[in-house]
């Protein structure tokens, strides 16, 4: 027994060091890749007022929900959404299994590799490509295919895996929220099953916190009687526009405290989020940095874009509703994790 | 500085007491309302082998998912599912708002209070009642109505609020799993929005961990421009039978390590769960205690039942697949939290 107090003196001193250490961490800048400005300030302030017990805007931990769109908000969406590139690059494998598709449109055009012709495919034909490459296989097979593709595919401009093209400032925001007791959710128009393959590794977001467009699955048994789920071409949730708050209600059942997006497909999510009582925050990313990334609007006179457009109407709505607009050019000091 | 070591001696002693205390807690019986037997043993053993780092069946914390059916598994489902009682008891209020329904079937029969006639309503007419009482209002209105009803409604036999008719042994199982790093989910055929109203308070299960039958919602704006969600009569997921593994994939995206149910509607969930690699557990509750609760099968010669039936085929399947069958009579020492 005589040694116990001594041991706890050391333990106590260790605790003191840890305490001092963690005070340092908290005091240090949790968003080092952000330039000082209203965007950074609004995010840090929201976290502060909702987690400080003395604040009138304090939010109990179980209600701390924050949602993030993915394409154009957490990672690069130009020149084309990553999942669409996956679908296009899967076409040869699909045609190999079903040779009768080889001379049929839209498969023929995709196989031709003619980028201009592919870009001109009407929506209905693009949907045929998505259905052929995202459904009809088991959930396990799909996950394995996506994982394999992600390991080798490279972004045409950066020549890096797509999973490296996440925005360092947003990774810091995810961490800041999580370190303060928030559950971070992805709420994406992309396929839920697609994003779940890498979300945990890339963003630290587990599958159950990925809300996306949902296709139904069908339960069945293989030859040995083992059950498995097949991905069906039956859309249960189109997680865009009004589908975002609808999907948030279905999958989470609570209104977020803060929401991040970058295009009109995120507007209803931000409306729904910021219409709640107490402290709320809506944030939009404006891609205005052609040098380091891409510049597209057409808000604020930026070039128009088909992918992840940021309309002037959305920009005006943001000003009207006090949503924060992030300028990549001005607000983000460092863009990608691999940037020095 | 001289006082610091002394303070930490006291802190150290306090820590020592806490440590001794928590060892005691861990060593103590975490399922005190269970009689010793194979059911209790199987549950405790599953938790042990999946959380002991030295075990070959160790499961990392993020994969620790356990799912529970609700009606007949976590709380009483006789003489009728609680949500159906809610719907029937809401009919007068619905008719008051829409007097034209008063003389129309099936509303007329429900208003008559004739229990035999109500019990004989065909499924299609019952569905009309469900649609009229569960949809057409805003999500906020619905939550407020359910909350109000739960506060005053009483179970006909026990004369207690339905939310008190949870099984104490299962509350202990929920806690045991959670204390060991598991996320506990409800996976119910009941309405997701209904169960979410009370799941946090009653079971300690937050809304985002309640998977149930899902009706779509529709996003819109009130007169002041404030957005809200309306419950629509559009079934997106029937969370019964094959719908349970399909719902688990949609809402969680991981295969559970253990699953608890009590009727054929849970069979596919148990199949899917126990078909996974490593340690898995399927458990079914058999209601065989007419004295303390209800006795119904028709498995094992128990009286047949329309509500939460336990077929002999399910019983045989359980034996074949090594699923655990809980006998309420033999395995549960104490039934309800209010029992002494």
HADDOCK unambig.tbl for C-alpha pairs under 7 A between the chains (distance, minus, plus):
assign (segid A and resid 5 and name CA) (segid B and resid 9 and name CA) 5.55 0.50 0.50
assign (segid A and resid 8 and name CA) (segid B and resid 8 and name CA) 6.67 0.50 0.50
assign (segid A and resid 8 and name CA) (segid B and resid 9 and name CA) 5.65 0.50 0.50
assign (segid A and resid 8 and name CA) (segid B and resid 12 and name CA) 4.62 0.50 0.50
assign (segid A and resid 9 and name CA) (segid B and resid 5 and name CA) 5.63 0.50 0.50
assign (segid A and resid 9 and name CA) (segid B and resid 8 and name CA) 5.56 0.50 0.50
assign (segid A and resid 9 and name CA) (segid B and resid 9 and name CA) 5.41 0.50 0.50
assign (segid A and resid 12 and name CA) (segid B and resid 8 and name CA) 4.78 0.50 0.50
assign (segid A and resid 12 and name CA) (segid B and resid 12 and name CA) 6.59 0.50 0.50
assign (segid A and resid 207 and name CA) (segid B and resid 252 and name CA) 6.55 0.50 0.50
assign (segid A and resid 207 and name CA) (segid B and resid 253 and name CA) 5.55 0.50 0.50
assign (segid A and resid 208 and name CA) (segid B and resid 251 and name CA) 6.33 0.50 0.50
assign (segid A and resid 208 and name CA) (segid B and resid 252 and name CA) 4.30 0.50 0.50
assign (segid A and resid 208 and name CA) (segid B and resid 253 and name CA) 5.79 0.50 0.50
assign (segid A and resid 217 and name CA) (segid B and resid 246 and name CA) 5.91 0.50 0.50
assign (segid A and resid 218 and name CA) (segid B and resid 246 and name CA) 6.71 0.50 0.50
assign (segid A and resid 219 and name CA) (segid B and resid 242 and name CA) 5.74 0.50 0.50
assign (segid A and resid 219 and name CA) (segid B and resid 246 and name CA) 6.57 0.50 0.50
assign (segid A and resid 226 and name CA) (segid B and resid 275 and name CA) 6.66 0.50 0.50
assign (segid A and resid 227 and name CA) (segid B and resid 272 and name CA) 6.02 0.50 0.50
assign (segid A and resid 236 and name CA) (segid B and resid 236 and name CA) 6.33 0.50 0.50
assign (segid A and resid 242 and name CA) (segid B and resid 219 and name CA) 5.74 0.50 0.50
assign (segid A and resid 246 and name CA) (segid B and resid 217 and name CA) 5.92 0.50 0.50
assign (segid A and resid 246 and name CA) (segid B and resid 218 and name CA) 6.73 0.50 0.50
assign (segid A and resid 246 and name CA) (segid B and resid 219 and name CA) 6.59 0.50 0.50
assign (segid A and resid 251 and name CA) (segid B and resid 208 and name CA) 6.32 0.50 0.50
assign (segid A and resid 251 and name CA) (segid B and resid 251 and name CA) 6.25 0.50 0.50
assign (segid A and resid 252 and name CA) (segid B and resid 207 and name CA) 6.53 0.50 0.50
assign (segid A and resid 252 and name CA) (segid B and resid 208 and name CA) 4.29 0.50 0.50
assign (segid A and resid 253 and name CA) (segid B and resid 207 and name CA) 5.53 0.50 0.50
assign (segid A and resid 253 and name CA) (segid B and resid 208 and name CA) 5.78 0.50 0.50
assign (segid A and resid 272 and name CA) (segid B and resid 227 and name CA) 6.03 0.50 0.50
assign (segid A and resid 275 and name CA) (segid B and resid 226 and name CA) 6.66 0.50 0.50
